[in-house]
């Protein structure tokens, strides 16, 4: 079987990439996703690519009051069965074995859709996010800034997805904040009438389109899941416009939503990408990444970052 495939093959032509659908995958028995190997992975990642907190977050969690957890990240993984924790390891593709697996998975999708390469299929900026959670932990209501094949590897999860085309669930301004500030959104139980729940076991998964709001809860045991993400050219452009719009709005200059003024959108994209090109070399340093986040997003931007002191921050800002 392909590493990632829809349960209904028609979804690759009828739903992808605009609507969610159920998946099957072949990651469940891969040794890279056992707890000892994940401990090794933790040791290979920069500190600012490891985020963790108590799993007792609310569905509609205030991002400035996330309950923290005072454990070393390797100990979080070792004690995950009893720690009451939620953890995400970000951009695991910096480790070659995981990068190869992510690219192999997306290449299997590309071939299934008639493409000869990842680039031809539109898979750019490929990243992996590995989630390790204790039993009965909650990932709050949020949206992501990329497309995502979410594959469940161990345990049981309930994955709730909501249509982002319905602006009563997430407004345009809220989706801008997801890109420029924090991923969390405000949840209302009334949204459930507009959502779909996927009950996931090892080997199951779900395709989550760009900026479709969702929240997740684990079952009665710890769980391990992987988000295989990418950005198309169109998604990268929209994110860039959202970023500039948020910056200008902060200076008291309201901006039209992406697509309302194409000429102005193009100026924003060009300006941001020029600035990003200047800053990019500085981001190779973990300390400089930390400083740049603080300059751009405020003093609480590094809320999840423990650094060398291992002391959790008390405030939160944006997820990177």
N, C-alpha and C positions, 0 to 999 in steps of 0.2 A: 504494500500500500504506500501511497505518497506520505511524506512526513506530515503534511496538513492537507485535508480534503473536506469539502462540504458533505454533510450527511445526505443531502439531495443534490446531485450533480448539477441540476438546473439552476441552483443558486449562483453558480459562477457566471451565468449569463443573465439571469433574471433579477438578482439582488445585488451582487457585487458591482461597485463598491458603495452603493447608496443605502442599503438596508442590512440589518443584522441577520445572521443565520447560524444554525448549529453546525459544529465541526466534529470531525474525528481526527486523531493525530497518533503518531507513533513515538512519542517522547516518554511515555509512562515508565518504561523499563530502562531508560538511559542512565548509566551510572553517574553522569555529570550532575544529576539532580537528586542524588542521595545526600543526607545531612552531612556526612564527613566531607564530601566533595564541596558542599556549599560553604562549610567552614574554611576550607582552603581558598575558595573564591573570595570570601570576605577579606582574607589576608592579602589578596592581590589587588583589591580595589582601593582607590584613594578614599579618604574619609568622607569627602563631600559627595561621594556616590553611594553612600549607605544611609538610609533613612529608616528610623524605627521609633515606635512609641507603644503605649499600651493599646491592646486590642479592644478596649472598652470604649472606643469612640462612639459618638452618636451618629445616626444616619445623617442628620443635618448638623454636622459638626462645625462649630465656630473655629475657623482656622487659627484664631489667636488664643485658643484655649485647649489645644490638643493635649490629652493626658500623656505625660511623659513616662519613661521607663529608664531607671538608672542601672543599666547593665552594659558590659562590654559587648560589642556586636557579635563577636564569635560566641560568647556565652549565650546570647539570645538564641542563636541557632542550636547550640548544644542543649539548651533547656526549653526548646520551643514547645515541647509537650506540656509543660507546666508553667511557662513564663507569663502567659496571658499577654502575648506580644503580637504586634503586626510589624513586618519588616519588608522593605523593598530594596533590592540591590540594583542600582541603575547602571545602564550602559555596560552590561557585562560583555559586550562584543569587544572590549579592549583586551580580553583574554582570548587568544587564538582559537582554542577548542570550541568556545561558545560562539565566536564569530562564524566559524565554519558551519556550525549546526544551524544558526539562524539563516545564513545564506543558502544552505542546502534546502531548508524548509521552504523558503520563498521561491527558490528555483523550481521546486516541485510544483508550486502553484503556477508559476510563469509558464512552465511547459504544459500544464493541464489547460491553460487558457490560450495556448497556441503561440506563445512567445519564445524567442530563442535566447533571451538574456534578461537579467534583472532590470537593466536600464530600459530595455524595450517594454517591459511590463509596467514601468513607472515606479519601481521600488527603489527609492533613494533615501539617504540618511537612515539606514537600517540600524535599529537599536534593539537591545534586549533588556527587559526588566523582570527580575526574578522575585517573586513574592513568597515569603515564608511566614505563615500565620499560625497562632495557637487556635485551639478549639473555640468556637463561638466568638470569633473576632469580627469586627466590622471595618470595612473600607467605606468611608463616608461618601455621600452623594457628590459626584464630581463629573467633569468631562475632561477628555484628553485632547492634546493638540496634534494628534497623528492618527492614522488608521492602525488597526490592531487585530492580529490573530491571537486571541487569548486561549492558551491551552492549559488544561488542568491536569496535574501530574500525580498528586497524592492527596487522599482525603476526600472530602465532600464540600461543595460550594453551591450557594444560591446566588446567581448572577442576575440582577434586575436592570434592564435596559429601557430607556425612554426615548421617544422620537424627538430629535432636536429640531425637526421642522415645525414643531408646535411651540410657538414662542410664549405660550402660557407656562411651559415647563422651564425654559431657560431663555431669557431675553437676549437681544443682540448685545446689550451692554454687559450682561453677565458672561456671555461667551467671549467677549473681548477681555474681561478680567481673567478668565481661565488661561488665556495666552500670556497676558502681561503681568498678572499678580499671583493669584492662587487658584489651584484647580477646583477647590470645593465650591459647591453650589448650595443654595437654600432649597431644602426638601419640604414638600407638603404631601401628607398621605393621600390627598386627593389625586396626586399624579399617578397613583397605582392603577387607576382605570385606564391609563394611557401607556402602560408599560408591559413588558414581556419578561417572564422569569425563566431562566435556564437552570435546571438542576443538574449540576456537573459532578461526574465521577471520573477517576483516572481514564484517560483516553478521550474524554469529551472536551469540547471547546466552543467558542463563539466568536464570530467576526463582529467587531465593534467599529462602526464607521466613525470617521472624524467628528469629534465634538458631540457624539450621542451621549447624553447624561446616563450615568449608571451608579449603582452601589452594590456592594458584595458582602455576603456573610458566610463564614465557614460553618461546617457542621460540628459533629461531636468529637472530632479528632483534629490534630494539627493538619495543615495543608501546605502544598507546594504548587505554585502555578507560574507560568511564564507568559509575558506579553511580548510578542514579536511585532515590532512596530516599524513603520516607514512613513515618509512624507513624499507625496507627489509634488511636482512643480507647482500645481495649483494650490495645494495646501500650504506649501512654504511661502508662497506669495501672500495668501490670505493672512497667515500668521504675522508676516512682516507688517502688513497694513494695520492689523490689530495692535501691534506693538507701538507703532508710531502714533496711532490714534490715541492710545492710552497715555503716552508721553505728552502729547499736545493737550489732551483733556486735562491733565494735571496742571498745566499752565493756564487753565481757564479758557481753552480754545476748543469748543465742541466740534466733533468731526463727523462727516457722513459715514455710514457703514460701508464696508468694502463693496465695490461694484457700483456705487451710486455716482461716483465721479471718477471714471477710468483714468483720465489724464492726471488728476491729482494723486490717484493711487500709484501710478507709475513713478511719479516724483518721490513719493514716500518710500517705495521699495528701493529705488536707486540710492537714495540718501542713506537708508539704514544699512544696505549691503556695503556701501563704501565705508561707513563707520565701523561696521563689523570686521571688514578686512583689515583695518588698522589695529583693532583690538585683538584679533585672533591670535597673534603670536604670544601675547601676554597671558592668554588663557591656558597655556601649557603648564603654568605654575599653579599648584593648588592654592597657595596663599594668595596669588593675584586673582584667581577665580573668586575666592571668598571676598576680597576687597571690592572687585567689580560688582558682585551681586549687591553688596551693601551700598555702594554708590548709586546703583541704578534703582534699587528696590527698597532702600531704607535700612535702618539698623536691625530690624528683625528678619532680614532676608535669609540669614544663615541659621534659622531656627533648628534645623535638623542636624547641624554640623557639630560634632563633639570635639574634633581636633585632637590635641594631645591630652586635654584635661579630663575627657570622658564625662563631663558634667552636662546633663541635658539642659537645653535652653528652656526658658519659661514662656516665651512668646513665639509666635509663628508668623510667617509671611508667605512667600511663594515657594512652590515646589519647582525645582529646576528641571 
